[in-house]
Structure formats: C-alpha cells, structure tokens
Amino acid sequence: MKEKAVKLLSVKSIVTLVLTGVFAYITILGRISGQEFLTIFTVIVSFYFGTQYQKNAVSA
C-alpha cells in the first residue's frame, strides 16, 4: 500500500493531476470549450499511461 502511494506521488503523476486541474478550471471559467478540454485531457492522460506502459514493458 505504501509503495503505491509513493508511486502516485511521482513527478509525472503530480504534473498530470495539476494539468488536469488547471485545464478543468480554465474550462469552468469559459476560457476554453469543453471540446478543447477533452482534447487536451486526452493528450495528457495518453502520455501518462503511455509512459507507465513503456516503463512496465521495459521492467518485465
């Protein structure tokens, strides 16, 4: 359990969570559309999970 918490606090995870929060806030303010948020969010999450997958593939 503790190991998973430490992994969650990695730099990539923090950046992903912060960027998601920032773009959600900007969308709520109406500065970007929901469609633009969805595009940005998809790129961020795809990058995060892509690097996680690559890391796990190399480790195995």
For each residue, the residues with C-beta under 8 A, 3 or more apart:
1: 4 5
2: 5 6
3: 6 7
4: 1 7 8
5: 1 2 8 9
6: 2 3 9 10
7: 3 4 10 13
8: 4 5 13
9: 5 6 13 14
10: 6 7 13 14
11: 14 15
12: 15 16 48 51 52
13: 7 8 9 10 16 17 48
14: 9 10 11 17 18
15: 11 12 18 19
16: 12 13 19 20 44 45 47 48
17: 13 14 20 21
18: 14 15 21 22
19: 15 16 22 23 40 44
20: 16 17 23 24 41 44 45
21: 17 18 24 25
22: 18 19 25 26
23: 19 20 26 27 32 37 40 41 44
24: 20 21 27 28 37
25: 21 22 28 29
26: 22 23 29 31 32 37
27: 23 24 30 31 32 33 34 36 37
28: 24 25
29: 25 26
30: 27
31: 26 27
32: 23 26 27 36 37 40
33: 27 36 37
34: 27 37 38
35: 38 39
36: 27 32 33 39 40
37: 23 24 26 27 32 33 34 40 41
38: 34 35 41 42
39: 35 36 42 43
40: 19 23 32 36 37 43 44
41: 20 23 37 38 44 45
42: 38 39 45 46
43: 39 40 46 47
44: 16 19 20 23 40 41 47 48
45: 16 20 41 42 48 49
46: 42 43 49 50
47: 16 43 44 50 51
48: 12 13 16 44 45 51 52
49: 45 46 52 53
50: 46 47 53 54
51: 12 47 48 54 55
52: 12 48 49 55 56
53: 49 50 56 57
54: 50 51 57 58
55: 51 52 58 59
56: 52 53 59 60
57: 53 54 60
58: 54 55
59: 55 56
60: 56 57
